[in-house]
Amino acid sequence: MAMKIEKEKKSVDLYTSHYRINGHVHIPVHARLTDSLQALSRQSGFLPVTDAVVRFRNGAEREENFILIKIDEIEMICLKDKE
């Protein structure tokens, strides 16, 4: 039987060479974002993002309930939540 890990939703801004993405990542409670990214990178190489707004370089926007971002493509990630 699989154990369920309690997670918390964190607001982030992600930047790649082509996009700026605002959305939420879900990481284990009390975990650091960097540790979660490292674990996901080893497991699948992708970061799930919910409630995403993708902004393209030409100014266009697209809203998505769920997207996967290739971790190797992330140039910068900023937590928006104040702790």
HTML snippet that shows the backbone in 3Dmol.js (N, CA, C, O; Angstrom):
<script src="https://3Dmol.org/build/3Dmol-min.js"></script>
<div id="view" style="width:600px;height:400px;position:relative"></div>
<script>
const pdb = `
ATOM      1  N   MET A   1       0.846  -1.172   0.000  1.00  0.00           N
ATOM      2  CA  MET A   1       0.000   0.000   0.000  1.00  0.00           C
ATOM      3  C   MET A   1       0.897   1.242   0.000  1.00  0.00           C
ATOM      4  O   MET A   1       1.827   1.341   0.800  1.00  0.00           O
ATOM      5  N   ALA A   2       0.617   2.170  -0.884  1.00  0.00           N
ATOM      6  CA  ALA A   2       1.418   3.391  -0.997  1.00  0.00           C
ATOM      7  C   ALA A   2       1.066   4.361   0.121  1.00  0.00           C
ATOM      8  O   ALA A   2      -0.093   4.496   0.513  1.00  0.00           O
ATOM      9  N   MET A   3       2.087   5.025   0.619  1.00  0.00           N
ATOM     10  CA  MET A   3       1.864   6.045   1.644  1.00  0.00           C
ATOM     11  C   MET A   3       1.596   7.378   0.961  1.00  0.00           C
ATOM     12  O   MET A   3       2.247   7.722  -0.025  1.00  0.00           O
ATOM     13  N   LYS A   4       0.648   8.113   1.484  1.00  0.00           N
ATOM     14  CA  LYS A   4       0.353   9.434   0.941  1.00  0.00           C
ATOM     15  C   LYS A   4       1.203  10.460   1.684  1.00  0.00           C
ATOM     16  O   LYS A   4       1.241  10.479   2.914  1.00  0.00           O
ATOM     17  N   ILE A   5       1.881  11.310   0.918  1.00  0.00           N
ATOM     18  CA  ILE A   5       2.721  12.352   1.498  1.00  0.00           C
ATOM     19  C   ILE A   5       1.938  13.654   1.490  1.00  0.00           C
ATOM     20  O   ILE A   5       1.462  14.089   0.441  1.00  0.00           O
ATOM     21  N   GLU A   6       1.804  14.273   2.646  1.00  0.00           N
ATOM     22  CA  GLU A   6       1.093  15.547   2.738  1.00  0.00           C
ATOM     23  C   GLU A   6       1.924  16.631   2.046  1.00  0.00           C
ATOM     24  O   GLU A   6       3.123  16.772   2.288  1.00  0.00           O
ATOM     25  N   LYS A   7       1.250  17.388   1.182  1.00  0.00           N
ATOM     26  CA  LYS A   7       1.939  18.430   0.423  1.00  0.00           C
ATOM     27  C   LYS A   7       1.286  19.781   0.656  1.00  0.00           C
ATOM     28  O   LYS A   7       0.127  19.879   1.061  1.00  0.00           O
ATOM     29  N   GLU A   8       2.068  20.822   0.386  1.00  0.00           N
ATOM     30  CA  GLU A   8       1.543  22.179   0.467  1.00  0.00           C
ATOM     31  C   GLU A   8       1.731  22.865  -0.879  1.00  0.00           C
ATOM     32  O   GLU A   8       2.692  22.604  -1.604  1.00  0.00           O
ATOM     33  N   LYS A   9       0.788  23.748  -1.194  1.00  0.00           N
ATOM     34  CA  LYS A   9       0.805  24.466  -2.465  1.00  0.00           C
ATOM     35  C   LYS A   9       1.611  25.747  -2.294  1.00  0.00           C
ATOM     36  O   LYS A   9       1.372  26.529  -1.374  1.00  0.00           O
ATOM     37  N   LYS A  10       2.564  25.948  -3.190  1.00  0.00           N
ATOM     38  CA  LYS A  10       3.408  27.149  -3.169  1.00  0.00           C
ATOM     39  C   LYS A  10       3.253  27.902  -4.485  1.00  0.00           C
ATOM     40  O   LYS A  10       3.311  27.302  -5.558  1.00  0.00           O
ATOM     41  N   SER A  11       3.059  29.198  -4.405  1.00  0.00           N
ATOM     42  CA  SER A  11       2.992  30.061  -5.592  1.00  0.00           C
ATOM     43  C   SER A  11       4.405  30.345  -6.081  1.00  0.00           C
ATOM     44  O   SER A  11       5.288  30.688  -5.295  1.00  0.00           O
ATOM     45  N   VAL A  12       4.611  30.198  -7.401  1.00  0.00           N
ATOM     46  CA  VAL A  12       5.945  30.418  -7.967  1.00  0.00           C
ATOM     47  C   VAL A  12       5.865  31.196  -9.276  1.00  0.00           C
ATOM     48  O   VAL A  12       4.840  31.203  -9.958  1.00  0.00           O
ATOM     49  N   ASP A  13       6.958  31.840  -9.599  1.00  0.00           N
ATOM     50  CA  ASP A  13       7.222  32.394 -10.919  1.00  0.00           C
ATOM     51  C   ASP A  13       8.378  31.578 -11.477  1.00  0.00           C
ATOM     52  O   ASP A  13       9.428  31.469 -10.844  1.00  0.00           O
ATOM     53  N   LEU A  14       8.186  31.000 -12.671  1.00  0.00           N
ATOM     54  CA  LEU A  14       9.216  30.211 -13.336  1.00  0.00           C
ATOM     55  C   LEU A  14       9.622  30.923 -14.614  1.00  0.00           C
ATOM     56  O   LEU A  14       8.786  31.494 -15.314  1.00  0.00           O
ATOM     57  N   TYR A  15      10.891  30.885 -14.905  1.00  0.00           N
ATOM     58  CA  TYR A  15      11.399  31.518 -16.129  1.00  0.00           C
ATOM     59  C   TYR A  15      12.201  30.497 -16.922  1.00  0.00           C
ATOM     60  O   TYR A  15      13.070  29.815 -16.379  1.00  0.00           O
ATOM     61  N   THR A  16      11.898  30.402 -18.218  1.00  0.00           N
ATOM     62  CA  THR A  16      12.700  29.613 -19.137  1.00  0.00           C
ATOM     63  C   THR A  16      13.164  30.576 -20.233  1.00  0.00           C
ATOM     64  O   THR A  16      12.861  31.768 -20.180  1.00  0.00           O
ATOM     65  N   SER A  17      13.879  30.076 -21.196  1.00  0.00           N
ATOM     66  CA  SER A  17      14.347  30.960 -22.266  1.00  0.00           C
ATOM     67  C   SER A  17      13.191  31.440 -23.146  1.00  0.00           C
ATOM     68  O   SER A  17      13.329  32.444 -23.845  1.00  0.00           O
ATOM     69  N   HIS A  18      12.067  30.745 -23.121  1.00  0.00           N
ATOM     70  CA  HIS A  18      10.946  31.106 -23.992  1.00  0.00           C
ATOM     71  C   HIS A  18       9.696  31.583 -23.269  1.00  0.00           C
ATOM     72  O   HIS A  18       8.857  32.251 -23.874  1.00  0.00           O
ATOM     73  N   TYR A  19       9.553  31.254 -21.978  1.00  0.00           N
ATOM     74  CA  TYR A  19       8.312  31.522 -21.268  1.00  0.00           C
ATOM     75  C   TYR A  19       8.550  32.080 -19.873  1.00  0.00           C
ATOM     76  O   TYR A  19       9.612  31.907 -19.275  1.00  0.00           O
ATOM     77  N   ARG A  20       7.511  32.762 -19.378  1.00  0.00           N
ATOM     78  CA  ARG A  20       7.413  33.083 -17.958  1.00  0.00           C
ATOM     79  C   ARG A  20       6.126  32.421 -17.493  1.00  0.00           C
ATOM     80  O   ARG A  20       5.074  32.612 -18.102  1.00  0.00           O
ATOM     81  N   ILE A  21       6.202  31.660 -16.439  1.00  0.00           N
ATOM     82  CA  ILE A  21       5.055  30.886 -15.974  1.00  0.00           C
ATOM     83  C   ILE A  21       4.781  31.229 -14.516  1.00  0.00           C
ATOM     84  O   ILE A  21       5.666  31.145 -13.665  1.00  0.00           O
ATOM     85  N   ASN A  22       3.543  31.614 -14.248  1.00  0.00           N
ATOM     86  CA  ASN A  22       3.074  31.816 -12.883  1.00  0.00           C
ATOM     87  C   ASN A  22       2.153  30.649 -12.565  1.00  0.00           C
ATOM     88  O   ASN A  22       1.301  30.289 -13.377  1.00  0.00           O
ATOM     89  N   GLY A  23       2.318  30.057 -11.390  1.00  0.00           N
ATOM     90  CA  GLY A  23       1.448  28.945 -11.033  1.00  0.00           C
ATOM     91  C   GLY A  23       1.766  28.422  -9.653  1.00  0.00           C
ATOM     92  O   GLY A  23       2.390  29.103  -8.839  1.00  0.00           O
ATOM     93  N   HIS A  24       1.327  27.198  -9.402  1.00  0.00           N
ATOM     94  CA  HIS A  24       1.532  26.566  -8.099  1.00  0.00           C
ATOM     95  C   HIS A  24       2.277  25.246  -8.260  1.00  0.00           C
ATOM     96  O   HIS A  24       1.995  24.462  -9.166  1.00  0.00           O
ATOM     97  N   VAL A  25       3.222  25.019  -7.373  1.00  0.00           N
ATOM     98  CA  VAL A  25       3.868  23.715  -7.256  1.00  0.00           C
ATOM     99  C   VAL A  25       3.444  23.121  -5.921  1.00  0.00           C
ATOM    100  O   VAL A  25       3.110  23.850  -4.988  1.00  0.00           O
ATOM    101  N   HIS A  26       3.459  21.817  -5.836  1.00  0.00           N
ATOM    102  CA  HIS A  26       3.017  21.116  -4.628  1.00  0.00           C
ATOM    103  C   HIS A  26       4.197  20.311  -4.105  1.00  0.00           C
ATOM    104  O   HIS A  26       4.645  19.356  -4.738  1.00  0.00           O
ATOM    105  N   ILE A  27       4.690  20.712  -2.943  1.00  0.00           N
ATOM    106  CA  ILE A  27       5.874  20.061  -2.377  1.00  0.00           C
ATOM    107  C   ILE A  27       5.538  19.520  -0.990  1.00  0.00           C
ATOM    108  O   ILE A  27       4.618  20.017  -0.339  1.00  0.00           O
ATOM    109  N   PRO A  28       6.274  18.507  -0.533  1.00  0.00           N
ATOM    110  CA  PRO A  28       6.012  17.969   0.801  1.00  0.00           C
ATOM    111  C   PRO A  28       6.096  19.070   1.871  1.00  0.00           C
ATOM    112  O   PRO A  28       6.937  19.966   1.808  1.00  0.00           O
ATOM    113  N   VAL A  29       5.197  18.964   2.846  1.00  0.00           N
ATOM    114  CA  VAL A  29       5.162  19.936   3.942  1.00  0.00           C
ATOM    115  C   VAL A  29       6.537  19.996   4.602  1.00  0.00           C
ATOM    116  O   VAL A  29       7.148  18.963   4.872  1.00  0.00           O
ATOM    117  N   HIS A  30       7.012  21.191   4.854  1.00  0.00           N
ATOM    118  CA  HIS A  30       8.293  21.486   5.510  1.00  0.00           C
ATOM    119  C   HIS A  30       9.514  21.154   4.638  1.00  0.00           C
ATOM    120  O   HIS A  30      10.646  21.226   5.118  1.00  0.00           O
ATOM    121  N   ALA A  31       9.300  20.794   3.374  1.00  0.00           N
ATOM    122  CA  ALA A  31      10.432  20.520   2.487  1.00  0.00           C
ATOM    123  C   ALA A  31      10.879  21.815   1.816  1.00  0.00           C
ATOM    124  O   ALA A  31      10.093  22.745   1.637  1.00  0.00           O
ATOM    125  N   ARG A  32      12.147  21.854   1.453  1.00  0.00           N
ATOM    126  CA  ARG A  32      12.650  22.996   0.690  1.00  0.00           C
ATOM    127  C   ARG A  32      12.368  22.761  -0.790  1.00  0.00           C
ATOM    128  O   ARG A  32      12.397  21.628  -1.271  1.00  0.00           O
ATOM    129  N   LEU A  33      12.098  23.842  -1.493  1.00  0.00           N
ATOM    130  CA  LEU A  33      11.817  23.751  -2.925  1.00  0.00           C
ATOM    131  C   LEU A  33      12.995  23.119  -3.668  1.00  0.00           C
ATOM    132  O   LEU A  33      12.797  22.302  -4.566  1.00  0.00           O
ATOM    133  N   THR A  34      14.212  23.496  -3.295  1.00  0.00           N
ATOM    134  CA  THR A  34      15.396  22.961  -3.981  1.00  0.00           C
ATOM    135  C   THR A  34      15.502  21.446  -3.816  1.00  0.00           C
ATOM    136  O   THR A  34      15.864  20.741  -4.759  1.00  0.00           O
ATOM    137  N   ASP A  35      15.190  20.948  -2.627  1.00  0.00           N
ATOM    138  CA  ASP A  35      15.236  19.501  -2.396  1.00  0.00           C
ATOM    139  C   ASP A  35      14.179  18.785  -3.238  1.00  0.00           C
ATOM    140  O   ASP A  35      14.439  17.719  -3.795  1.00  0.00           O
ATOM    141  N   SER A  36      12.991  19.376  -3.326  1.00  0.00           N
ATOM    142  CA  SER A  36      11.914  18.786  -4.122  1.00  0.00           C
ATOM    143  C   SER A  36      12.271  18.773  -5.605  1.00  0.00           C
ATOM    144  O   SER A  36      12.005  17.789  -6.295  1.00  0.00           O
ATOM    145  N   LEU A  37      12.866  19.848  -6.098  1.00  0.00           N
ATOM    146  CA  LEU A  37      13.284  19.904  -7.499  1.00  0.00           C
ATOM    147  C   LEU A  37      14.337  18.848  -7.805  1.00  0.00           C
ATOM    148  O   LEU A  37      14.297  18.196  -8.849  1.00  0.00           O
ATOM    149  N   GLN A  38      15.271  18.690  -6.888  1.00  0.00           N
ATOM    150  CA  GLN A  38      16.335  17.701  -7.086  1.00  0.00           C
ATOM    151  C   GLN A  38      15.756  16.285  -7.137  1.00  0.00           C
ATOM    152  O   GLN A  38      16.158  15.481  -7.978  1.00  0.00           O
ATOM    153  N   ALA A  39      14.813  15.980  -6.241  1.00  0.00           N
ATOM    154  CA  ALA A  39      14.193  14.652  -6.224  1.00  0.00           C
ATOM    155  C   ALA A  39      13.382  14.417  -7.499  1.00  0.00           C
ATOM    156  O   ALA A  39      13.456  13.337  -8.085  1.00  0.00           O
ATOM    157  N   LEU A  40      12.609  15.414  -7.936  1.00  0.00           N
ATOM    158  CA  LEU A  40      11.822  15.282  -9.160  1.00  0.00           C
ATOM    159  C   LEU A  40      12.722  15.122 -10.383  1.00  0.00           C
ATOM    160  O   LEU A  40      12.393  14.382 -11.311  1.00  0.00           O
ATOM    161  N   SER A  41      13.845  15.811 -10.380  1.00  0.00           N
ATOM    162  CA  SER A  41      14.786  15.727 -11.496  1.00  0.00           C
ATOM    163  C   SER A  41      15.303  14.301 -11.653  1.00  0.00           C
ATOM    164  O   SER A  41      15.452  13.805 -12.770  1.00  0.00           O
ATOM    165  N   ARG A  42      15.570  13.655 -10.536  1.00  0.00           N
ATOM    166  CA  ARG A  42      16.040  12.263 -10.579  1.00  0.00           C
ATOM    167  C   ARG A  42      14.916  11.306 -10.986  1.00  0.00           C
ATOM    168  O   ARG A  42      15.161  10.324 -11.686  1.00  0.00           O
ATOM    169  N   GLN A  43      13.683  11.593 -10.547  1.00  0.00           N
ATOM    170  CA  GLN A  43      12.554  10.685 -10.810  1.00  0.00           C
ATOM    171  C   GLN A  43      12.036  10.772 -12.239  1.00  0.00           C
ATOM    172  O   GLN A  43      11.958   9.763 -12.939  1.00  0.00           O
ATOM    173  N   SER A  44      11.682  11.986 -12.670  1.00  0.00           N
ATOM    174  CA  SER A  44      11.032  12.111 -13.977  1.00  0.00           C
ATOM    175  C   SER A  44      11.626  13.202 -14.856  1.00  0.00           C
ATOM    176  O   SER A  44      11.513  13.152 -16.081  1.00  0.00           O
ATOM    177  N   GLY A  45      12.254  14.178 -14.233  1.00  0.00           N
ATOM    178  CA  GLY A  45      12.810  15.295 -14.994  1.00  0.00           C
ATOM    179  C   GLY A  45      11.809  16.405 -15.266  1.00  0.00           C
ATOM    180  O   GLY A  45      12.141  17.382 -15.938  1.00  0.00           O
ATOM    181  N   PHE A  46      10.581  16.271 -14.752  1.00  0.00           N
ATOM    182  CA  PHE A  46       9.552  17.272 -14.989  1.00  0.00           C
ATOM    183  C   PHE A  46       8.949  17.784 -13.688  1.00  0.00           C
ATOM    184  O   PHE A  46       8.821  17.043 -12.713  1.00  0.00           O
ATOM    185  N   LEU A  47       8.583  19.058 -13.689  1.00  0.00           N
ATOM    186  CA  LEU A  47       7.955  19.701 -12.539  1.00  0.00           C
ATOM    187  C   LEU A  47       6.486  19.943 -12.857  1.00  0.00           C
ATOM    188  O   LEU A  47       6.182  20.677 -13.797  1.00  0.00           O
ATOM    189  N   PRO A  48       5.550  19.338 -12.089  1.00  0.00           N
ATOM    190  CA  PRO A  48       4.138  19.619 -12.301  1.00  0.00           C
ATOM    191  C   PRO A  48       3.787  21.015 -11.770  1.00  0.00           C
ATOM    192  O   PRO A  48       4.209  21.394 -10.677  1.00  0.00           O
ATOM    193  N   VAL A  49       3.020  21.765 -12.544  1.00  0.00           N
ATOM    194  CA  VAL A  49       2.573  23.106 -12.146  1.00  0.00           C
ATOM    195  C   VAL A  49       1.067  23.172 -12.379  1.00  0.00           C
ATOM    196  O   VAL A  49       0.586  22.813 -13.454  1.00  0.00           O
ATOM    197  N   THR A  50       0.323  23.628 -11.374  1.00  0.00           N
ATOM    198  CA  THR A  50      -1.123  23.772 -11.501  1.00  0.00           C
ATOM    199  C   THR A  50      -1.494  25.250 -11.568  1.00  0.00           C
ATOM    200  O   THR A  50      -0.712  26.120 -11.186  1.00  0.00           O
ATOM    201  N   ASP A  51      -2.701  25.514 -12.061  1.00  0.00           N
ATOM    202  CA  ASP A  51      -3.220  26.891 -12.166  1.00  0.00           C
ATOM    203  C   ASP A  51      -2.204  27.793 -12.862  1.00  0.00           C
ATOM    204  O   ASP A  51      -1.907  28.888 -12.385  1.00  0.00           O
ATOM    205  N   ALA A  52      -1.683  27.333 -13.971  1.00  0.00           N
ATOM    206  CA  ALA A  52      -0.575  28.009 -14.648  1.00  0.00           C
ATOM    207  C   ALA A  52      -1.051  29.080 -15.629  1.00  0.00           C
ATOM    208  O   ALA A  52      -2.036  28.906 -16.346  1.00  0.00           O
ATOM    209  N   VAL A  53      -0.323  30.185 -15.634  1.00  0.00           N
ATOM    210  CA  VAL A  53      -0.470  31.208 -16.663  1.00  0.00           C
ATOM    211  C   VAL A  53       0.883  31.283 -17.369  1.00  0.00           C
ATOM    212  O   VAL A  53       1.891  31.659 -16.770  1.00  0.00           O
ATOM    213  N   VAL A  54       0.885  30.920 -18.647  1.00  0.00           N
ATOM    214  CA  VAL A  54       2.108  30.905 -19.451  1.00  0.00           C
ATOM    215  C   VAL A  54       2.141  32.182 -20.273  1.00  0.00           C
ATOM    216  O   VAL A  54       1.208  32.474 -21.021  1.00  0.00           O
ATOM    217  N   ARG A  55       3.221  32.941 -20.132  1.00  0.00           N
ATOM    218  CA  ARG A  55       3.399  34.168 -20.904  1.00  0.00           C
ATOM    219  C   ARG A  55       4.531  33.947 -21.905  1.00  0.00           C
ATOM    220  O   ARG A  55       5.656  33.604 -21.544  1.00  0.00           O
ATOM    221  N   PHE A  56       4.191  34.155 -23.168  1.00  0.00           N
ATOM    222  CA  PHE A  56       5.162  33.973 -24.241  1.00  0.00           C
ATOM    223  C   PHE A  56       5.927  35.268 -24.476  1.00  0.00           C
ATOM    224  O   PHE A  56       5.482  36.338 -24.061  1.00  0.00           O
ATOM    225  N   ARG A  57       7.065  35.175 -25.133  1.00  0.00           N
ATOM    226  CA  ARG A  57       7.885  36.364 -25.392  1.00  0.00           C
ATOM    227  C   ARG A  57       7.173  37.409 -26.242  1.00  0.00           C
ATOM    228  O   ARG A  57       7.473  38.599 -26.140  1.00  0.00           O
ATOM    229  N   ASN A  58       6.228  36.974 -27.082  1.00  0.00           N
ATOM    230  CA  ASN A  58       5.507  37.930 -27.932  1.00  0.00           C
ATOM    231  C   ASN A  58       4.360  38.627 -27.192  1.00  0.00           C
ATOM    232  O   ASN A  58       3.629  39.418 -27.788  1.00  0.00           O
ATOM    233  N   GLY A  59       4.199  38.334 -25.893  1.00  0.00           N
ATOM    234  CA  GLY A  59       3.160  38.980 -25.090  1.00  0.00           C
ATOM    235  C   GLY A  59       1.886  38.171 -24.944  1.00  0.00           C
ATOM    236  O   GLY A  59       1.037  38.506 -24.118  1.00  0.00           O
ATOM    237  N   ALA A  60       1.733  37.114 -25.728  1.00  0.00           N
ATOM    238  CA  ALA A  60       0.538  36.273 -25.632  1.00  0.00           C
ATOM    239  C   ALA A  60       0.541  35.504 -24.316  1.00  0.00           C
ATOM    240  O   ALA A  60       1.600  35.234 -23.749  1.00  0.00           O
ATOM    241  N   GLU A  61      -0.656  35.153 -23.832  1.00  0.00           N
ATOM    242  CA  GLU A  61      -0.808  34.381 -22.595  1.00  0.00           C
ATOM    243  C   GLU A  61      -1.697  33.185 -22.849  1.00  0.00           C
ATOM    244  O   GLU A  61      -2.556  33.190 -23.732  1.00  0.00           O
ATOM    245  N   ARG A  62      -1.464  32.157 -22.044  1.00  0.00           N
ATOM    246  CA  ARG A  62      -2.301  30.961 -22.108  1.00  0.00           C
ATOM    247  C   ARG A  62      -2.473  30.439 -20.686  1.00  0.00           C
ATOM    248  O   ARG A  62      -1.495  30.312 -19.949  1.00  0.00           O
ATOM    249  N   GLU A  63      -3.703  30.138 -20.298  1.00  0.00           N
ATOM    250  CA  GLU A  63      -3.988  29.592 -18.974  1.00  0.00           C
ATOM    251  C   GLU A  63      -4.230  28.089 -19.088  1.00  0.00           C
ATOM    252  O   GLU A  63      -4.930  27.618 -19.985  1.00  0.00           O
ATOM    253  N   GLU A  64      -3.636  27.358 -18.160  1.00  0.00           N
ATOM    254  CA  GLU A  64      -3.783  25.902 -18.136  1.00  0.00           C
ATOM    255  C   GLU A  64      -3.975  25.446 -16.693  1.00  0.00           C
ATOM    256  O   GLU A  64      -3.346  25.981 -15.781  1.00  0.00           O
ATOM    257  N   ASN A  65      -4.846  24.456 -16.489  1.00  0.00           N
ATOM    258  CA  ASN A  65      -5.047  23.900 -15.147  1.00  0.00           C
ATOM    259  C   ASN A  65      -3.823  23.113 -14.676  1.00  0.00           C
ATOM    260  O   ASN A  65      -3.514  23.084 -13.485  1.00  0.00           O
ATOM    261  N   PHE A  66      -3.127  22.473 -15.628  1.00  0.00           N
ATOM    262  CA  PHE A  66      -1.993  21.617 -15.281  1.00  0.00           C
ATOM    263  C   PHE A  66      -1.004  21.586 -16.442  1.00  0.00           C
ATOM    264  O   PHE A  66      -1.389  21.392 -17.595  1.00  0.00           O
ATOM    265  N   ILE A  67       0.261  21.777 -16.126  1.00  0.00           N
ATOM    266  CA  ILE A  67       1.324  21.609 -17.123  1.00  0.00           C
ATOM    267  C   ILE A  67       2.520  20.922 -16.466  1.00  0.00           C
ATOM    268  O   ILE A  67       2.655  20.915 -15.243  1.00  0.00           O
ATOM    269  N   LEU A  68       3.371  20.354 -17.291  1.00  0.00           N
ATOM    270  CA  LEU A  68       4.643  19.790 -16.841  1.00  0.00           C
ATOM    271  C   LEU A  68       5.755  20.602 -17.475  1.00  0.00           C
ATOM    272  O   LEU A  68       5.741  20.850 -18.680  1.00  0.00           O
ATOM    273  N   ILE A  69       6.723  21.016 -16.663  1.00  0.00           N
ATOM    274  CA  ILE A  69       7.857  21.801 -17.142  1.00  0.00           C
ATOM    275  C   ILE A  69       9.119  20.952 -17.011  1.00  0.00           C
ATOM    276  O   ILE A  69       9.378  20.371 -15.957  1.00  0.00           O
ATOM    277  N   LYS A  70       9.888  20.886 -18.069  1.00  0.00           N
ATOM    278  CA  LYS A  70      11.155  20.157 -18.023  1.00  0.00           C
ATOM    279  C   LYS A  70      12.108  20.914 -17.100  1.00  0.00           C
ATOM    280  O   LYS A  70      12.445  22.072 -17.351  1.00  0.00           O
ATOM    281  N   ILE A  71      12.532  20.255 -16.046  1.00  0.00           N
ATOM    282  CA  ILE A  71      13.348  20.914 -15.013  1.00  0.00           C
ATOM    283  C   ILE A  71      14.638  21.470 -15.595  1.00  0.00           C
ATOM    284  O   ILE A  71      15.093  22.534 -15.173  1.00  0.00           O
ATOM    285  N   ASP A  72      15.235  20.776 -16.549  1.00  0.00           N
ATOM    286  CA  ASP A  72      16.488  21.243 -17.154  1.00  0.00           C
ATOM    287  C   ASP A  72      16.320  22.559 -17.906  1.00  0.00           C
ATOM    288  O   ASP A  72      17.306  23.255 -18.149  1.00  0.00           O
ATOM    289  N   GLU A  73      15.092  22.915 -18.281  1.00  0.00           N
ATOM    290  CA  GLU A  73      14.825  24.147 -19.028  1.00  0.00           C
ATOM    291  C   GLU A  73      14.590  25.358 -18.127  1.00  0.00           C
ATOM    292  O   GLU A  73      14.565  26.490 -18.609  1.00  0.00           O
ATOM    293  N   ILE A  74      14.418  25.131 -16.825  1.00  0.00           N
ATOM    294  CA  ILE A  74      14.152  26.232 -15.893  1.00  0.00           C
ATOM    295  C   ILE A  74      15.432  27.027 -15.661  1.00  0.00           C
ATOM    296  O   ILE A  74      16.450  26.473 -15.248  1.00  0.00           O
ATOM    297  N   GLU A  75      15.372  28.331 -15.931  1.00  0.00           N
ATOM    298  CA  GLU A  75      16.518  29.206 -15.700  1.00  0.00           C
ATOM    299  C   GLU A  75      16.446  29.856 -14.324  1.00  0.00           C
ATOM    300  O   GLU A  75      17.470  30.099 -13.685  1.00  0.00           O
ATOM    301  N   MET A  76      15.209  30.136 -13.873  1.00  0.00           N
ATOM    302  CA  MET A  76      15.035  30.769 -12.561  1.00  0.00           C
ATOM    303  C   MET A  76      13.656  30.413 -12.035  1.00  0.00           C
ATOM    304  O   MET A  76      12.691  30.342 -12.795  1.00  0.00           O
ATOM    305  N   ILE A  77      13.568  30.188 -10.728  1.00  0.00           N
ATOM    306  CA  ILE A  77      12.284  29.952 -10.078  1.00  0.00           C
ATOM    307  C   ILE A  77      12.241  30.787  -8.801  1.00  0.00           C
ATOM    308  O   ILE A  77      13.197  30.795  -8.025  1.00  0.00           O
ATOM    309  N   CYS A  78      11.141  31.481  -8.590  1.00  0.00           N
ATOM    310  CA  CYS A  78      11.000  32.356  -7.422  1.00  0.00           C
ATOM    311  C   CYS A  78       9.731  31.992  -6.669  1.00  0.00           C
ATOM    312  O   CYS A  78       8.648  31.929  -7.251  1.00  0.00           O
ATOM    313  N   LEU A  79       9.871  31.753  -5.376  1.00  0.00           N
ATOM    314  CA  LEU A  79       8.706  31.551  -4.530  1.00  0.00           C
ATOM    315  C   LEU A  79       8.021  32.883  -4.303  1.00  0.00           C
ATOM    316  O   LEU A  79       8.683  33.873  -3.990  1.00  0.00           O
ATOM    317  N   LYS A  80       6.706  32.925  -4.455  1.00  0.00           N
ATOM    318  CA  LYS A  80       5.970  34.162  -4.233  1.00  0.00           C
ATOM    319  C   LYS A  80       5.415  34.214  -2.806  1.00  0.00           C
ATOM    320  O   LYS A  80       5.087  35.295  -2.315  1.00  0.00           O
ATOM    321  N   ASP A  81       5.305  33.069  -2.140  1.00  0.00           N
ATOM    322  CA  ASP A  81       4.766  33.013  -0.785  1.00  0.00           C
ATOM    323  C   ASP A  81       5.773  33.608   0.195  1.00  0.00           C
ATOM    324  O   ASP A  81       6.977  33.370   0.097  1.00  0.00           O
ATOM    325  N   LYS A  82       5.264  34.371   1.117  1.00  0.00           N
ATOM    326  CA  LYS A  82       6.121  34.903   2.189  1.00  0.00           C
ATOM    327  C   LYS A  82       6.043  33.954   3.375  1.00  0.00           C
ATOM    328  O   LYS A  82       4.954  33.591   3.821  1.00  0.00           O
ATOM    329  N   GLU A  83       7.198  33.558   3.881  1.00  0.00           N
ATOM    330  CA  GLU A  83       7.214  32.630   5.028  1.00  0.00           C
ATOM    331  C   GLU A  83       7.820  33.299   6.228  1.00  0.00           C
ATOM    332  O   GLU A  83       7.924  32.685   7.290  1.00  0.00           O
TER     333      GLU A  83
END
`;
const viewer = $3Dmol.createViewer("view");
viewer.addModel(pdb, "pdb");
viewer.setStyle({}, {cartoon: {color: "spectrum"}});
viewer.zoomTo();
viewer.render();
</script>
